[in-house]
Amino acid sequence: MISGPSRGGAVRNLNASSPAIGEREKSFSEEESLADRTEFGVAVDSTTIFLLDLGIFSVFALIFSLAFARLRLPVVSAQIVAGMIAGPYVLGWVKDLVTINDLSAIGIVLLLFVIGLELDPVELRKLAGRVAGVAVLEMGVAFVLGFAASSVILGAGLLQSIIFAMVASISSTAIIGKMFLERGSRPLVNSPEPGALMALMIMEDMVAVVFLIALSSFTSNSTLLSGNSVVQVVTTIGGGIALVVAGYLVATYVAPKIIDYLGAFEEEYEEIPFLFALGLGFVFAVLAAVFGYSPGTGAFIIGLSIRGKRSKFLKSRITTIKDLFIVLFFISMGSLINPIPALIIGLPLLGVMALVVSGKLIGGFASAKIFLRMRSSKSAYLFGSWLVPRGEFSFVIGQLALTLGIIDSGFFSLIGLVVLVTAIVGPVIQRLAESRGAPAMFPTKAKTDPSEDR
């Protein structure tokens, strides 16, 4: 059972399925992932199992990507669905996810590194104050509606509702970033929306990190803001400032000289510039992790700090492998979703999803009008629609709450369903908004060359 008071039947029904979920979660254990397995009556080693699982995921991702492309939906949603269907909770064809999950972590680092290279830091500095206002308002609205969905509709307890409200407040940097690159990012020089969008994602990630620190210090005899957690929060904020300063210094005084030097080896030894680009992104990813942030945040900061022709130089080296690992990331995200227990909620589930989606739409619309000064209501509505997808931090928050006993596996299933629904519904709302006259935030790639110098 979920710890904490529960007032509604919906949550009790959700909890009833948790023992079954617990049995299925054994498939994620490291012990099972390292053991040999029998496939088609033949004993195979762990390497063969990994290749087989990777092949199954690839086929499912291809099938769903083709289907979603016909529907004009982002393939990132297809990859999440493919991971869910082929993963341990639906068909159960893929059970060993440890290696795939480890490799997929590379994907988010490379994705945010490339996004950082795409953006103009001068424009982002101009937007910093306004984006902070956007973050406070839109996250606040999403939090309130998420809390209402959990406490009023599901009858969940206070701590459960806080967890769900935080899940509803944090948009997916990975999903939005992938769509960002798919749609192109050049209008940053003419309008604030794309730059504001990605800056907002990084701010939300930082809020999530602070919340995780506070939640990690939670026990039955402490509060979410214990003295220990306050020290950790202050240390993390200081580490973030140090990370930004380090990124600026490296990008200004070190990286340009190395990039210019390595350019002489480009024709004869293509691997050398590639290794430098890869190493630079990973070093700052590790530094971010040391300071308590997600590794992708560090990669984004160093990518953002490098400008002009040098950003083009690094981006061209990374792009070749980015797509492989980011596909693994979204597939592994989908494999965490078990929609079946959450579906037993029935009709109240529709109300929950409506409030979760509306939180970002309303918050994004209001904050775009107030802080980004968008005169067009259609443009403000489109901005809000880009914030709808939830993703990686939803799982991180949910898994930590599950470990602490604040929620059970059934409630975690609901969080996974939120990720799935918002990843699909968000792009649909974007398309509808654009079809009704909202000016697109991003041009198509056919109309622009995103690799041009800034």
ZIBEL-V873165 format. One record per pair of residues at least 12 apart in sequence whose ideal C-beta (glycine too) atoms are under 8 Angstrom apart, sorted by the first residue. I is the first residue (numbers start at 0). J is the second residue. D is the distance in Angstrom with one decimal. If there is no record, write none. Layout:
I;J;D, I;J;D
This chain:
0;14;5.4, 0;17;7.9, 0;407;6.7, 1;14;5.7, 1;155;7.4, 1;156;7.1, 1;159;6.0, 1;405;7.5, 1;406;5.6, 1;407;4.9, 1;409;7.8, 1;410;5.9, 2;156;7.9, 2;158;7.7, 2;404;5.1, 2;405;6.2, 3;155;7.8, 3;156;3.3, 3;157;6.5, 3;158;5.0, 3;159;5.8, 3;405;7.0, 4;156;4.3, 4;157;7.4, 5;154;6.1, 5;155;6.3, 5;156;5.7, 5;159;7.8, 6;154;4.0, 6;155;7.9, 6;156;7.8, 7;152;7.5, 7;153;5.4, 7;154;1.8, 7;155;7.1, 8;154;7.1, 9;152;6.9, 9;153;4.6, 9;154;6.1, 9;344;5.0, 9;345;7.8, 9;347;5.1, 10;153;5.0, 10;154;5.5, 10;155;5.1, 10;159;7.5, 10;410;7.4, 12;343;5.4, 12;344;6.5, 13;153;7.5, 13;340;6.3, 13;341;6.7, 13;343;6.8, 13;344;6.1, 13;409;4.1, 13;410;6.1, 13;412;7.5, 13;413;6.5, 14;407;5.7, 14;409;5.0, 14;410;7.5, 15;343;7.8, 15;409;7.3, 16;339;7.5, 16;340;3.8, 16;343;6.4, 16;408;7.8, 16;409;5.0, 16;412;7.5, 17;340;7.3, 17;407;4.5, 17;408;4.4, 17;409;4.5, 19;340;7.5, 20;337;6.3, 20;340;5.9, 20;408;3.6, 20;409;6.4, 20;411;7.7, 20;412;6.5, 21;408;5.7, 23;87;6.0, 23;88;5.9, 23;337;6.9, 24;408;6.7, 26;87;4.2, 26;91;7.9, 26;94;4.4, 26;95;7.9, 26;96;7.6, 27;87;7.4, 27;96;6.2, 27;97;7.5, 29;97;5.8, 31;94;7.2, 31;95;7.2, 32;45;7.5, 32;95;4.6, 32;96;7.3, 32;97;4.0, 32;98;7.0, 33;45;6.2, 33;97;8.0, 35;48;7.6, 36;48;5.3, 36;94;7.8, 36;95;7.5, 38;51;6.5, 45;95;7.5, 48;95;5.4, 49;95;6.7, 49;98;5.1, 49;99;7.4, 52;93;4.5, 52;94;7.7, 52;95;5.7, 52;96;7.8, 52;99;6.6, 53;99;6.8, 55;85;5.4, 55;92;5.3, 55;93;5.5, 56;81;6.6, 56;82;6.7, 56;85;5.7, 56;93;6.2, 56;99;7.3, 56;327;7.8, 56;330;5.0, 59;81;3.9, 59;82;7.7, 59;84;6.0, 59;85;4.5, 60;77;6.8, 60;78;5.1, 60;81;4.3, 60;82;7.8, 60;326;6.3, 60;330;6.0, 62;81;7.3, 63;77;3.8, 63;78;7.2, 63;80;5.2, 63;81;4.5, 63;84;7.7, 64;77;4.4, 64;78;6.9, 64;81;7.7, 67;80;7.9, 71;430;6.3, 72;423;7.0, 72;426;5.4, 72;427;7.0, 73;177;7.2, 73;178;5.2, 73;181;6.3, 73;426;5.0, 74;181;7.9, 75;174;5.5, 75;177;4.6, 75;178;6.5, 75;181;7.9, 75;329;5.5, 75;422;7.1, 76;174;8.0, 76;422;4.9, 76;423;5.0, 76;426;6.4, 78;326;5.8, 78;329;3.9, 78;330;5.3, 78;333;6.7, 79;329;5.3, 79;330;7.6, 79;332;5.7, 79;333;3.9, 79;336;7.5, 79;418;7.4, 79;419;6.4, 79;422;5.4, 80;333;6.2, 80;419;7.2, 80;423;7.7, 81;330;6.0, 81;333;6.3, 82;329;6.8, 82;330;3.9, 82;331;6.2, 82;332;6.4, 82;333;2.6, 82;334;4.2, 82;335;7.9, 82;336;7.6, 83;333;4.2, 83;334;6.7, 83;336;4.4, 83;338;7.1, 83;419;6.6, 84;333;7.8, 85;334;7.5, 86;333;6.5, 86;334;3.3, 86;335;7.6, 86;336;7.6, 87;334;6.8, 88;334;7.8, 88;336;7.0, 88;337;3.6, 88;338;7.8, 88;339;7.1, 89;337;7.8, 89;338;7.9, 89;339;7.9, 93;334;6.8, 96;331;6.3, 96;334;5.6, 99;327;6.0, 99;330;7.3, 99;331;5.4, 99;334;7.8, 100;331;4.9, 102;324;6.4, 102;327;5.4, 103;324;6.6, 103;327;4.0, 103;328;4.0, 103;329;8.0, 103;330;7.2, 103;331;4.2, 103;332;7.8, 104;294;7.0, 104;328;7.3, 105;324;4.4, 105;327;8.0, 106;173;8.0, 106;321;7.3, 106;323;7.8, 106;324;3.5, 106;325;3.8, 106;326;7.2, 106;327;5.7, 106;328;3.5, 106;329;7.8, 107;172;7.9, 107;173;5.3, 107;293;7.6, 107;294;7.3, 107;295;4.5, 107;325;7.2, 107;328;5.4, 107;391;7.0, 108;280;6.0, 108;281;6.7, 108;284;4.6, 108;294;5.2, 108;295;5.4, 108;298;4.6, 109;280;6.6, 109;298;7.3, 109;317;5.8, 109;320;7.0, 109;321;4.2, 109;324;5.8, 109;325;6.8, 110;173;6.4, 110;176;5.4, 110;177;6.5, 110;180;7.5, 110;295;7.1, 110;321;6.3, 110;325;5.1, 110;328;7.6, 111;172;7.0, 111;176;6.3, 111;295;3.9, 111;296;7.2, 111;298;4.9, 111;299;4.0, 111;302;7.0, 112;280;4.0, 112;284;8.0, 112;295;8.0, 112;298;3.9, 112;299;6.8, 112;301;7.2, 112;302;4.4, 112;317;6.3, 113;180;6.8, 113;302;6.7, 113;314;5.8, 113;317;5.8, 113;318;6.5, 113;321;5.8, 114;176;5.1, 114;179;6.3, 114;180;6.7, 114;184;7.8, 114;197;6.1, 114;299;6.3, 114;302;6.8, 115;298;6.8, 115;299;4.3, 115;300;6.8, 115;301;6.8, 115;302;2.4, 115;303;3.8, 115;304;7.6, 115;305;7.8, 116;302;4.5, 116;303;7.6, 116;305;6.4, 116;310;4.3, 116;311;7.9, 116;313;6.0, 116;314;4.5, 116;317;7.9, 117;179;7.9, 117;180;7.2, 117;184;4.7, 117;310;7.9, 117;314;7.3, 117;449;6.5, 118;184;6.9, 118;187;6.3, 118;193;7.8, 118;194;5.9, 118;197;6.1, 118;303;5.7, 119;187;5.6, 119;188;7.0, 119;194;6.9, 119;306;7.5, 119;453;5.4, 120;303;5.2, 120;304;6.5, 120;306;6.7, 122;187;5.8, 122;188;7.4, 122;191;7.3, 122;194;4.9, 123;194;5.3, 123;198;5.3, 123;303;7.0, 126;191;5.6, 126;194;5.7, 126;195;5.2, 126;198;6.0, 127;198;7.1, 129;191;7.7, 129;195;7.0, 129;370;4.5, 129;371;6.0, 130;195;5.3, 130;198;4.6, 130;199;5.4, 130;202;6.4, 130;370;7.6, 131;202;6.8, 132;366;6.8, 132;369;7.1, 132;370;4.0, 133;195;6.7, 133;199;5.7, 133;363;7.9, 133;366;4.1, 133;367;7.1, 133;370;4.8, 133;371;6.6, 134;199;5.7, 134;202;4.6, 134;203;6.4, 134;206;7.3, 134;366;7.9, 136;362;6.0, 136;365;6.0, 136;366;4.1, 136;369;6.9, 136;370;7.1, 137;199;7.8, 137;359;6.7, 137;362;3.3, 137;363;5.0, 137;365;7.3, 137;366;4.5, 137;383;7.5, 137;386;6.4, 138;168;4.6, 138;169;7.8, 138;203;6.6, 138;206;6.8, 138;362;6.9, 139;362;6.9, 140;358;5.6, 140;361;5.4, 140;362;3.3, 140;365;6.9, 141;164;7.9, 141;167;5.1, 141;168;4.5, 141;355;7.9, 141;358;3.4, 141;359;5.4, 141;362;5.2, 142;164;4.6, 142;165;7.1, 142;167;6.7, 142;168;4.6, 142;358;7.6, 143;164;7.5, 143;358;7.5, 144;167;6.8, 144;354;4.5, 144;355;7.2, 144;357;6.0, 144;358;3.9, 144;361;7.6, 145;163;5.6, 145;164;3.9, 145;165;7.6, 145;166;6.8, 145;167;2.7, 145;168;6.4, 145;354;6.9, 145;355;6.1, 145;358;5.9, 146;160;5.0, 146;161;7.0, 146;163;7.2, 146;164;3.9, 146;167;8.0, 147;354;6.1, 148;163;6.9, 148;167;7.1, 148;350;7.0, 148;351;4.5, 148;354;4.1, 148;355;6.1, 149;163;3.9, 149;164;6.7, 149;351;7.6, 152;347;5.1, 152;350;4.9, 152;351;5.5, 152;354;7.5, 153;344;7.3, 153;347;6.8, 153;351;6.7, 155;410;7.6, 158;405;5.0, 159;405;6.5, 159;406;5.7, 159;410;6.5, 161;223;8.0, 162;396;6.4, 162;397;7.1, 162;400;4.6, 162;405;6.0, 162;406;6.0, 163;410;7.8, 163;413;7.7, 163;414;7.3, 165;207;7.3, 165;210;5.6, 165;396;5.6, 166;389;6.5, 166;392;8.0, 166;393;4.6, 166;396;5.7, 166;397;6.5, 166;414;5.4, 166;417;6.3, 167;354;7.8, 167;355;5.0, 167;358;5.5, 167;389;7.2, 167;417;7.3, 168;203;7.5, 168;206;7.7, 168;358;7.6, 169;203;5.2, 169;204;7.6, 169;206;7.3, 169;207;5.0, 169;389;6.5, 169;392;4.6, 169;393;6.5, 169;396;7.4, 170;199;7.9, 170;200;6.4, 170;203;5.9, 170;359;6.6, 170;386;4.7, 170;387;7.4, 170;388;6.2, 170;389;6.3, 170;390;7.7, 171;388;4.7, 171;389;5.5, 171;390;2.7, 171;391;6.1, 171;392;7.5, 171;393;7.5, 171;418;7.5, 171;421;8.0, 171;422;7.3, 172;200;4.2, 172;201;7.2, 172;203;7.4, 172;204;5.7, 172;295;6.8, 172;390;7.5, 172;391;7.1, 172;392;7.9, 173;295;7.6, 173;325;7.7, 173;328;6.4, 173;329;7.3, 173;332;7.7, 173;390;5.5, 173;391;5.4, 174;329;7.6, 174;388;4.2, 174;390;4.9, 174;422;5.7, 174;425;7.8, 175;196;6.8, 175;197;7.8, 175;200;5.9, 175;385;6.2, 175;386;7.5, 175;388;6.1, 176;197;6.9, 176;200;6.9, 177;325;6.4, 177;329;7.5, 178;385;7.7, 178;426;6.9, 179;193;6.9, 179;196;7.1, 179;197;6.5, 179;441;7.3, 180;449;8.0, 181;444;8.0, 182;439;7.8, 182;440;7.6, 182;441;3.5, 182;442;7.6, 182;443;7.2, 182;444;7.8, 183;441;4.9, 183;442;5.3, 183;443;6.5, 183;444;5.1, 183;446;7.7, 183;447;5.5, 183;449;5.4, 184;441;6.6, 184;449;5.9, 185;442;6.5, 185;447;4.5, 185;448;7.9, 185;449;5.8, 185;451;7.4, 186;440;6.8, 186;441;6.4, 186;442;6.3, 188;453;7.7, 190;440;7.5, 191;371;5.9, 192;367;7.9, 192;371;7.0, 192;373;7.9, 192;378;7.5, 192;382;5.9, 192;440;4.7, 193;440;5.9, 193;441;6.4, 195;371;6.0, 196;382;7.3, 196;385;5.9, 196;386;7.9, 196;440;7.4, 199;386;7.7, 201;296;6.3, 201;299;6.2, 203;392;7.8, 204;292;7.3, 204;293;5.8, 204;295;7.8, 204;296;5.9, 204;392;6.7, 205;239;6.7, 205;292;7.0, 205;296;7.5, 207;392;4.4, 207;395;7.4, 207;396;6.9, 208;235;6.4, 208;291;5.9, 208;292;5.5, 208;293;7.0, 209;232;5.4, 209;235;6.7, 209;236;7.9, 210;396;7.1, 211;395;6.7, 211;396;6.7, 211;399;6.2, 212;228;5.7, 212;231;4.6, 212;232;5.6, 212;235;6.2, 212;291;6.6, 213;228;4.7, 213;232;7.0, 214;396;7.4, 214;399;5.8, 214;400;6.9, 214;403;7.1, 215;228;7.4, 215;231;8.0, 215;399;6.7, 216;228;3.9, 216;231;7.1, 217;403;6.1, 217;405;7.7, 218;403;8.0, 231;291;7.3, 234;290;8.0, 234;291;7.4, 235;290;6.3, 235;291;4.2, 235;292;7.3, 238;289;7.5, 238;290;2.9, 238;291;6.2, 238;292;7.4, 239;290;6.3, 239;292;6.4, 241;290;7.1, 242;283;7.3, 242;286;5.9, 242;287;6.0, 242;290;5.8, 242;292;7.2, 242;296;7.8, 242;297;6.1, 242;300;5.9, 243;300;5.9, 245;283;7.7, 245;286;6.9, 246;283;6.4, 246;297;7.9, 246;300;4.3, 246;301;4.7, 246;303;7.5, 246;304;4.4, 247;304;5.5, 249;279;7.9, 249;301;6.6, 249;304;7.1, 250;301;6.5, 250;304;3.3, 250;305;4.8, 250;306;7.7, 251;304;7.4, 254;279;6.8, 254;305;5.9, 254;309;7.0, 255;309;5.9, 257;275;6.4, 258;272;7.7, 258;275;7.4, 258;309;4.8, 258;312;5.8, 258;313;7.2, 259;309;7.9, 261;275;5.7, 262;312;7.1, 272;312;6.9, 272;313;7.9, 272;316;5.4, 273;316;4.4, 273;317;7.8, 273;319;7.9, 275;313;7.9, 275;316;8.0, 276;313;4.3, 276;316;4.3, 276;317;5.2, 277;316;7.6, 277;317;6.9, 279;301;6.1, 279;313;7.3, 280;298;4.6, 280;301;6.7, 280;302;7.0, 280;317;7.1, 281;298;7.7, 282;301;7.9, 283;297;3.8, 283;298;5.7, 283;300;6.3, 283;301;4.1, 284;297;4.7, 284;298;4.8, 285;297;7.2, 287;300;7.4, 293;391;7.9, 293;392;7.9, 306;453;6.0, 307;452;5.6, 307;453;5.9, 308;452;5.3, 310;453;7.2, 311;450;5.6, 311;451;7.7, 311;452;6.1, 314;450;6.8, 315;450;6.9, 332;390;6.4, 332;391;6.5, 332;394;7.0, 332;418;7.2, 333;419;7.5, 335;394;5.6, 335;415;6.0, 336;412;7.9, 336;415;3.7, 336;416;6.9, 336;418;6.5, 336;419;5.4, 337;412;4.9, 337;415;6.1, 338;412;6.9, 338;415;6.8, 338;416;5.0, 338;419;6.5, 339;412;7.3, 340;408;7.3, 340;409;4.7, 340;412;4.1, 340;413;7.8, 341;409;7.3, 341;412;4.4, 341;413;4.3, 341;415;7.3, 341;416;4.4, 342;416;7.6, 344;413;7.4, 348;416;7.7, 351;413;7.6, 351;417;8.0, 352;417;7.2, 352;420;5.3, 352;424;7.8, 355;389;7.7, 355;417;5.7, 355;420;7.8, 355;421;6.6, 356;387;5.7, 356;420;7.7, 356;421;6.4, 356;424;5.8, 356;425;7.8, 356;428;7.7, 359;383;6.0, 359;384;8.0, 359;386;4.1, 359;387;4.9, 360;380;7.1, 360;383;4.4, 360;384;6.4, 360;386;7.8, 360;387;6.7, 360;428;7.2, 361;383;7.0, 362;383;6.9, 362;386;7.4, 363;379;7.5, 363;382;5.3, 363;383;2.7, 363;384;7.3, 363;385;7.3, 363;386;4.5, 364;376;7.6, 364;379;4.7, 364;380;5.3, 364;382;7.2, 364;383;4.4, 365;379;7.9, 367;379;3.9, 367;382;4.2, 367;383;6.7, 375;437;7.4, 375;438;7.1, 377;432;6.5, 377;435;6.9, 377;436;5.7, 377;437;3.7, 377;438;7.4, 378;437;5.8, 378;438;5.9, 378;440;7.9, 380;432;5.6, 380;437;6.5, 381;429;6.5, 381;432;4.4, 381;433;6.7, 381;437;4.2, 381;438;7.7, 381;439;7.8, 381;440;6.3, 382;440;7.1, 384;425;6.2, 384;428;4.2, 384;429;4.7, 384;432;5.6, 385;425;7.3, 385;429;6.4, 385;440;6.9, 386;425;7.9, 387;421;5.2, 387;424;6.3, 387;425;3.3, 387;428;6.3, 388;418;7.9, 388;421;5.0, 388;422;4.9, 388;425;4.3, 388;426;7.7, 389;417;5.7, 389;418;5.2, 389;421;4.9, 389;422;7.6, 390;418;5.7, 390;422;6.9, 393;414;5.5, 393;417;6.5, 393;418;5.3, 394;414;7.1, 394;415;7.3, 394;418;7.1, 396;414;7.8, 397;410;7.8, 397;411;4.9, 397;414;4.1, 397;415;7.7, 398;411;7.2
